[in-house]
Amino acid sequence: MKIGILGVGHIGKTLVRTLSEAGHDVKVANSRGPETIPSEVLAFGGRAVTAEEAVKDADAIILSIPLNRIPGIAPLLATVPEDTVVIDTSNYYPMRDDKITEIEEGKVESVWVSEQLGRPIVKAWNAIGSDSFARKGKPKGSADRIAIPVAADRDRDREVGLRLVESSGLDAVYSGTIAESWRQQPGAPGYCTDLTREEMPDALAKAEKARLPRRRDLVVAAIQERVGDATTNPDADFGVRLARAICM
């Protein structure tokens, strides 16, 4: 599959590696130009290109950028055919993204993203910590393989999202429509808790929308206390224990 990835942060660089290793044709771009993408990100076959080149002729486009930068790429995606699958990996953290009134008032994060882009999206890879994603992927069928939720509205979007998650070393669990994707937002039981395919459906069902912001903020506060800031990601073991203790 031809895949364009926008963003080479914590999640984006692992996506380049895992999807390239799985045999997909991966192009990757960032906001600073292809010459700034580290060679280790491309070690498994990904190609550094401009953002315009990354989205051209792609079967799927993965957005691995902060949520508050989503509106800025809407003009770029306006050039992409309607049937191209667009996958968003972002999460809303008001201390990082600045407060977005609609989300603060209860709008589902992925609904907001879809509205900013003016097109359907898939929500995937948002509900796993970057360290877990980088270190804990396993071949399909492995015991205790981590599962993550995938939300989508259109049949093709769902099919492609599930397939690519499976290619990246994780089990994919369909979590419902984009309107229901709040069940995989920060603060939910299935968010960054490294559950298996068997465990994930129950976690999604137990999510309580009204409690998500408070739980999200408690996790962030605990991480800040441990690592000293809001941008450094914790190691997988600490992050998972913390998320399970507060959100499950």
N, C-alpha and C positions, 0 to 999 in steps of 0.2 A: 504494500500500500504506500502511496506517496503522501508523506506527512510533513507539514510545515509547523515548526514550533517557534513561537514568539516568546522570548525570555529564557535566560540561562542562569536563573537563581537556583535556590536549593532544590526545588522540585524539577525545574526545567532541565538542569544538567543531567539528572538521573533519567529523565524521560529520553533525552538524546541517546544516552548510553544503552538503556534497556531496549528501546524500540529499534535501534540500529542493530544491536546484537540479535534481535528476533528476526532480522532480515528485511525490515521495512526501509524504504528509501526516505531518509530523514534530512531535511533542510532546517537550519536553525538561524534565527536572527535575534539581535538585541537592539537597544535604542542608540547604541554608540558606534555601530558599524561592524562588519564581519571581521575586520582585522583585530578587534579587541576581544574576540572570543578565544579563550584559552585552548591550547592544542589538546590538553587532556580531555576536554569536553568532546572533542572530535575523534578521539582515539579509536572508536569502534565503528566509524564509518559515516558519522554525521558530517554534513557540509555547511560551512559558514557562508551565509548569503545576506543580502539586504532584506528588509521586511517585505518589500514588494516582491522580491524573488521567492521568499518563503511561502507566500500565499498563492502564488501563481501555479495553476494546474495541480493543486493539491487535492487529494481525496478527503483529507481531514486536516484541520488547523487546530493546534492546541495553544491556548492562551495561558502562559505561565508568568503572568505579570500581576503586580498589586491591583487590587480591585479599583482603587481610585484612578488608575490609568486607563481603565476600560473605555471611557467615553472618547479618549484621544485616538483610539485606533478604529473607531467606527467608520471614518471615511475610507480607510484602507480596506476594511471588510466589505464595504459597499460595492467594491469591484469584483467580489467573489461570487460565483454562481450560487443560486439559492439552495441547490441540493448538496453543496459542500458541507460536510459535517464540521461544526465548530464546537470545540470542547473547552470549557472554562475550568481552571483549577483554583481560582481565587477564593479568599475568605475575607469577610469584613471585620476589621479590627479598628475601632474608632480612634484609638490612641496612635495608630499608624496612618490610617487612611483619611483622617479628618472625618468629622461627623457628617453623615449623609442623612438628611432629614427623613426621607421616605423609608429608609431601612430602620432608622431609629423608631419610627412610628409603626413598624411591624411588617413592612413589605419584605417578602422573601428575597434574600440576596440574589439568587439566580434569576428571579423574575426581573429585578432591577437591571441586572446585567443584560438580559435578553432585550429589554426595552431600550437600553442605551445603544445596543448594536443594531436594533431593528430587525432581528432575525432569531429563529430558534437556536437553542444551544443544548449541549450536553453538560452536565455537572459531574466531574470525575477527578480523582487524584487530589481533591481538596481535603479529604478526611484521613490523611495519613501524615505523620510527622516526617520531615525530610530525612532524618537519620534512619528511621525505620525503613523508609523507601530505599535509601541508598544501600543499606546493609542486610535487610531481611527478606528480600525477594527470593522466591524458590521456584523450581520447575513445577509445572502443572501436575497435580496429583500428590505433591509432597504433604507429609503430615504437618499440621499446624501452619499451613500457608495462610498468610494474612489476607483478609478480604476487605474490600472497600466498596462503598455504595456508588452506584451510577444512576443518575436521574436523567430522563429525557422524555420528550413528548412524541416525536415522530419515530416510526418503526425503524427507519434506516439509521437515525441518530442513535437509538438504543442499541441496535445491532453492532454498529461500528464502535461505540463507546465500550461495550462489554468486551468485544474482541480485543481492542487495544489494551485495555486494562489487563486482560489475561496474558497478553504478549509481554507485559512489563514486569512479570514475576509475582503478580497478585491475583487472587480470586476476585471475580466481579459479581456483585449482587445488585440486581435491579431494584432500585429503591422507590420508583414511582415517577410521577410527573414532575416537571420543574416547579409547579405550584406546591408540591409536597417535599421539595428538596430541603426545606428548613430542617428536616429530620437528620440531615448530615452536616448542618452548620456547627460552628464552634459552640461548645457547651452541651452538645448532644451526646448521648451514651455511645453512639457509634463513631464519634469524632476522635481520631488519634488514640484509640484504645486498643489497637492491634488485635481485633477479634477475628475468629475464623468464619468460614462460610456458614457453618451451622449456628454460630452465635449472633451473627449480624442481624438477621431478620427480627429477632426479639429486641435487640437494642434499638433498631429503627422504630419498632412499634411502641416502645416505652418513652420515646422522646416527648417532652412537654415544651411546646413553643414558648410559653410565657417565662419559663425558667432559663432559657438559653443565655440571654445576655448576662445575667448575674453569674452563672456558672462560668461562662467564658472569661469574665473579668476576674473571678477568683483564681482561675488557672493562670492568667497573665500576671497577676500580682504575685503569686507564688514563684513563678519563673523569674520575675524581676528580682525578687528577694534572693534567689539562688545564684543567678548569673550576672545581675547588676544592671541589666537594661532590657528594653522591650523588643530588641531586634535580634539578639543572639538566640538561636534555637537550642533547647536543651538536648542532652543526649537521649537516645531512645528509651533507655530503661527508666530514667527519672520522669521523662515526659509522659510515658504510658502509665506509670504508677500514679502520677498526679492526676491525669485525666480520668482514670478509673475511680480514684478516690472521690473526686468532686462530682463527676458527671454521670456515674452509673448508679 
